[in-house]
Amino acid sequence: MQIPKLAITIPCFNEELCVDSTVRRLLEVLDMLIGKGKITSDSFIYLVDDGSADKTWEIISNLHKEFPQRVKALKFIRNYGNQKALIAGLTGVRNIGCDCVVSIDADLQQDELAIEKFVDEFVRGYDIVLGVRNDRKTDSIFKKTTAIMFYKLMNLLGAKIPVNHSDYRLVSKKALDMMAMYPEKALFLRGFFFELGLKTTMVNFDVKPRFAGCSKFNVKSLMGLALNGITSFSIVPLRIIAGLGFLMAIFAFLIGLETVFEKVAFNNSPNGTATMIILLCFFGGLQIFCLGVIGEYIGQVYREVKARPRYIAEIELN
């Protein structure tokens, strides 16, 4: 295989405290790989400003002026979310041209030196190289617990995602070309690339403490990501609801038979006021929950039917 041209894409949202240091560090990594003859000298970095309200874009623009051939960027007109920024970055580097692309977070908590291992696996013939963190020591107990629950739930519902895999990965141009064939707006990348069926491997890496700023992922955004992943990649919840409806019908039928039997055999109409209240509350809550799940799927269909663009770009620096 020829020496590949590598792109690194970075979604950014209010990252003025770390984006300059991150880009300069990644340029050092590119220089190291170029010096080893593992990537071409025209490899580059592509940043996506996801509607930042601070000086992130000003810093990115200055970096582009300083390294016009090595630092390229796209600015959203407003904030669209991390997944849309990642998709924009992958689409942008595909349009510019590259053999493979690595996506990495702007805080550089993910070990940037693992990029060399990603490239080595790509040269060996892998189209997708998934970054899997060794542990979650840097996470709080709450985040650690919810993350494990998320991965287990996604795998249970049919979206086979390796535990502790985030959006730190390498994908080939072939995978990017396949992604361009998918018009759906709410594309869940962690599940999507694993679902393609291309030759895939994993690379383990350590997570470092964030050196500046704070994480932009909160409970609300993580919940939104989880719901998007579930409703985008699995209809198992709908089948569970259908199964629950069937079981509830059988349960109601058996209760009816039991009531009729007591009336005929013992001339006794059971006094079950408390039982009825409990059952009404339980089944009422279950029905509302099921309607909520169905509503999430209807919402996905609604967003897709409207066919609005995933994002609107304001400025692009090539």
N, C-alpha and C positions, 0 to 999 in steps of 0.2 A: 504493500500500500504506500502511496505517496505521502509525503509529510502533510498533515492536515492543516487547514486554516481554521483557527479556533476563534469563536466569539464568546464573550462573557456578558450575560445580560443581568441587570440589577434593577429591580423595582424599588422606587424610593418614595417615601411619604413623610415629609417633615423630618428630613435627615441632615439638617445643616451642621450638626455637631460631628458627624462622622463620615459624610460622603466624600470629602476631600481626602482624608486619610485612607479610606477604603479604596478609592480609585488608584491612588499612588501605590498602595501595597499590591494591588492586583496587577498594576503595570510592572512591578518588580517580578511578580510571579510569571507574567508573560515573557519578560526578558530572560528569566532563568530557563524557561522551556525553549525559547528561541535559541539560547546559547547551547542547550543540549541537543539541538537539532530535532526536537519533538513536534514543534509547530512552525508554521511559516512566519516570516517577519511582518506580514501584513495582518496578523491577528489583531483583534480589537475588542474594546469594551463598549457596550450599548446600554445606556441608562434610560429608565422610563420614570419621569416625574409624575406621580399619580395625584396631580392637583395639590401640591404642597402649598401651605399658607406661610411658610417661613422663607429663608434665603436659599433653599435647596437648589432651585433652578438657576439662580445667579451664580452659585458655586459651580454647578455643572457647566454653565456657559463659559465660565472662565477656564475650566479644565479643557473644554473643547478648543478654546483659543490657544491654549498652551500646547495641547497635543491634538491638532486637527485631524490627523490621520488615524489616531489610535483611540480617541474618545468620541463617541457618537451618542446622540440622545434624542429623546422624544418627550414632549410635554403635553399632558392631557389638559383639556379645557377646565375640567373639574375632577374631583376624586371619584373613581369608579371601583376601587377595591383592588386588593393584591392579585387576585387571579386574573383580572382583566389586564393589569399592568404586566404580568408575566406573559400572557398571550400576546400582548402588543410587542413585548421585547422579542419573543420568539419569531413573530411575524416580521418584525423589522430586520433582524439579522438574516432571515431567509431572503428578504428582498435585496439586501446589500450583497449577500453571497458569503457562505461559509460552508465548511465540511461538517462541523459539529459546533454545538453551543452548550455552555454550562450556565445554568441559572443559580444565583446565589443571593442571599439577603444582604442588604446594605449595611447592617451592623457588623458584619464579618465575624459573627459568633461561630459560624461553620468554618472548619479548618480549611483555609484557602490552599494549603499545600497538598490537599487531597486531589486537587485539580490534575496534578501530574498523574496520579493513579487512574483518574477518569480517562485521560488521554491515552494512557497505556492500554487500557481495556478496549477503547475504541479502535486503536490500531490492531488489536487482536481480533477484531471483527464484530464487536458488540455495538448494536445501534442505540441501545439505551443502557446507561450506567446510573443506578440509583444510589444516592448517598444515604447511608443508614447510620444514625448516631449510635455510639457505643453505649451511652447511658443518658439519664435525665437528671444528673446531679445538680445542674444549674437551675432546674425548675422548682417551683414551690410544690408542696404536697398536693394542693388543689389542682394545679396545672398538670402535674405528673399523673394523678389519678384520672382526670378527665381525658387526657391524651390516650392513656391505655384503654379506657372504655371506648373511645372513639374508634381506635384501630380494630378492637375486637368486634365492635358492632358493625363496622364496615365490612369486615371479612365474613361475619355471620350473615349479612344481607347480600353477599355475592360480589362485592367490590374487593378484589384480592389486592390489598396494599400491605407491603411489608411493615411490620411494627417499627416505629421510630423513623420512618422515611418521611421527610418533609419535601420542600421543593428545591432541594439541592441535588441536581442531577445533570448528566450530560445526555443529549439526544443528537442523533445524526441528522443530516439533511434529508435522508429518506424518511425519518420520523416526522420532520417538519413538513415535508410534502404531503404526507398522509394527514397531518393535522389540518392542513389547508382544505382538505376535502370535507371536513366536518363543519357545517354552517351553524350548529347550535350555539346559542349565546352563552348559556351557563355551563361552560366546559370545565369539568373538575379534573385538573391536570394530573393529580396524584393517581387517580384511577384510570384516566384516559391512556397514558403512556404504557401502563402495565397491561392494559386490555388489548393493545394493538397486536400483540403476538410476535413482535420483533425480538431478535436475539437480545436477551437482557441479562445483566449481572449486577452485583452490588459491591459497593466499596464502603467500608466502615470508617468513621471519622470521629474525632472528639469535638465537643462543643466548648467554646471559651466564654468567659463572662463578657457581657456587652461593655465595651470600653467607653461609650458615650451615649447620652440620650436614654430613652426608655422604649420598650416594645410598643408597637402600634396595634398589636393584637390584644383585644380585650375579650371578656366573656361573650359579649354580643357578637363580635365579628367571628369568633371561633364557633359559636353556635350556628351562625349563618353559613359558615364553611361546611360544617358537619351536615346541616340540612340540605345544602346544595349537593354535597357528595352523595347522600343517601338517595335523594329524589332523582338525581341525574343518572345513577348507575344501577338502581334496583327497584323492582316492583314487588319485592317480597313483603314490605309492609302492607300493601294492598291485599295481598293473598292472606296475610295474617288476619286482617280485618274481616275478610270473607269467611275464614275459618272460625273466628270468634262469633260472627253472626250465626253460623250454623250451629255451634255449640250452645249459644244462648237459646236458639229455637228448640233444641233438644231438651235443654234444662227446663224451659217453660212448659214443654209438653209433659215431661215427667212430673213436674209439680202439679200440673192439672190432673194427671192420672191419680196422683196420690190424694188430692183433694176429693175427687169423685169417689175413690175407693173408701175413704173415711166416711163420706156422706152416706153411701149405699150400705156399707158393712156395719158401721157403728152409729148411723144416724147422727153424726157429729160434724158440725162445721167448725173446723179449727180456728181458734182465735190467734191470729198471727200478726197483730198490728206492728210490733217491733220488727219482726222479720220482714214484713212488707216494706217498712220504711228503709231498712238497711238495703234490701234488694233494689228498691227504687233509686236510692242514692248511688249504689254501685253501678247499676246498669245505665243510669243517667250520665254519670261521669265517664263511663266507658264509651258511650255513644258520642259524647262531646269530643273525647280524645280521638276517636275514629274519624269524626268529621274534620278535626284539625289536620290529621294525616292526609286525608283525601284532599283537603283544601290546599296543602302544600304542593301536591301533584297538579292540581288545577292551576295553581299559581305559576308553576313551571310551564305548563302548556300556554297559559295566558301571555307570559313573557316571550315565549318563542313565536307565538302567532302574531304578535305585534311587529316582529321582525325589525326592531330598532337596532342601530349599530351597537356593537359591544362597547365602543368608546369613541370619543371625538378628539382628534389630535389638534393641538393649537400651533405647535412649532416642532420642527424636526431639524436636527443638526447632523448633517452627513459630511 
